[in-house]
Amino acid sequence: MDSSDRGKRRIMGPIKVSVDTALCIIFYVSCLFYSFYKNYELSNESLQNYYYLEEGWPIFNGRRRDDYDWEWEIYKKYAISNVVIFFLHAILFEVIRYLRVRQVSSVLTIFGCGAVFYIYGYKVLVILLLQNLTFFVVGHWTKSVTVMWVKAFLWIAMINSVKILFFYDQLNVLLDIDNDKLLEFSIIISWNVIKCTCFCLDRVNATGDKHRYKFVDLLGYSFYFPLLLFGPVIIYDRFKECLRVSWPLENMNTMERLGRLLWRLVICFFWALVMEAGQHFFYINVIQLDLKLLQQVNLWALYGLGYMMGQFFYVKYVVFYGIGIAFGTFDGVSMPRKPICIGRVHLYSDMWKFFDRGLYEFLFKYIYTKLCTKTSSNVRKIFASSITFIFIYVWHGLYTFVMIWSALNWICIVMEGFVKTMFGTNTKLGAVVGTHVFVLSVLSNFFFFAREEVGYIYIQRTYFESFFNYMVLYAVAYCFFRTGEFIKTVEGDRKYSLKKGF
């Protein structure tokens, strides 16, 4: 904490908690622990697919580990198998810095292309190079923002079509890679749509510093290895700062920076251990496969399962993004902060701003603010947000669960805006009304965390099973909402944190 932060803390004075807020926090935390216990009870050998689970760690007395989270398993395997490449990249970038190599983009391109060739083969490399080339050529010839967006949507449409038509049937054979690498490739090429679009839009609008917008710069940006698969995505304005021969990190001791890199990686490793250990006691992914069980299970277990879906998702991305942020920061890239813990977020506009901060910055800069401004009418702002969520839906894939998740998130954020306008965010009446929106916002994410069948069960059991069920959930959610408001008040305005964190 720097002196300015200490000064702000002194000005704020001691933290005061009202009695009703304290009771809300205690009730909320107590409900969480009870729901965790009910899920622990469910996580046993009677579950469907239990005996297909991986053998667990010996220290846990024979408990199996829930290895049904494909995203975690694939990313974990990728990190372990390519750890040498990560550190070779860091060493190479440090050599570039000390030798003041001017062709930084060229070196990054060669290293990144070599890594892709080594991991995935020449066919995947050729496709990624063609993707970058088509974006750059179209942008160079047309210099049109509209054409660039058309190009982006054409690439997204092609990626989605391939996934739907012959993703596993033929593509892995054609590319000569296994299914895990095929999934990795689909993630990389989707990230690259955002990177190429960002670069080319900046290139169209660039006034000065145009020498940073050559084709080799696009390749260096797209093939920058620490962010190739893990993310987070960062806009080109931030990345290009590391291409300069001289930058502020030159004055920082290398060993000090190396210590920070290793410390960040140790933190990622710690959370990876937490994730792995948790999967021995809470079989979140296996439970959600049994739809009959979800329709009958105790409501404490059902909603506790939903909460832990979110927490496991959060821990995954703390690890994934944390690795990319660690290496990017070491290289002098202005990286966003890690995702905010979803257990403290009561406004889903904050979830979009502070979970995937890099993606949010792209959406905000290149879509939302191009369609409206602070002084625009509410109708204009609602229209801009709808276009933003349409892009989110299309980019994530034309699946039913993604469509429902995107639509409900948009609806909830619009409703949240009305609640803010009418009641404010720090009033008890606003919390009473806003909690209804918060409940739907939370339920919308179960479509994304699991699939549409699971989301439908949560909707049905929440709104149509009985009025009592909803009121119990509402009471807990209200306490969650009040707890989130309290945390936000204590930590101050997150808008400042957002600007500082980028």
Secondary structure, 3 states (H helix, E strand, C coil): CCHHHHHHHHHHCCCCCCHHHHHHHHHHHHHHHHHHHHHHHHCCCCCCCHHHCECCCHHHCCCCECCCCHHHHHHHHHHHHCHHHHHHHHHHHHHHHHHCCCCHHHHHHHHHHHHHHHHHCHHHHHHHHHHHHHHHHHHHHHCCHHHHHHHHHHHHHHHHHHHHHHHHHHHHHHHCCCHHHHHHHHHHHHHHHHHHHHHHHHHHHCCCCHHHCCHHHHHHHHCCHHHCCCCCCCCHHHHHHHHCCCCHHHHCCHHHHHHHHHHHHHHHHHHHHHHHHHCCCCCHHHHCCCHHHHHHCCHHHHHHHHHHHHHHHHHHHHHHHHHHHHHHHHCCCCCCCCCCCHHHCCCHHHHHHHCCHHHHHHHHHHHHHHHCCCCCCHHHHHHHHHHHHHHHHHHHCCCHHHHHHHHHHHHHHHHHHHHHHHHCCCCHHHHHHHHHHHHHHHHHHHHHHCCHHHHHHHHHHHHCCCHHHHHHHHHHHHHHHHHHHHHHHHHCCHHHHHHHHC
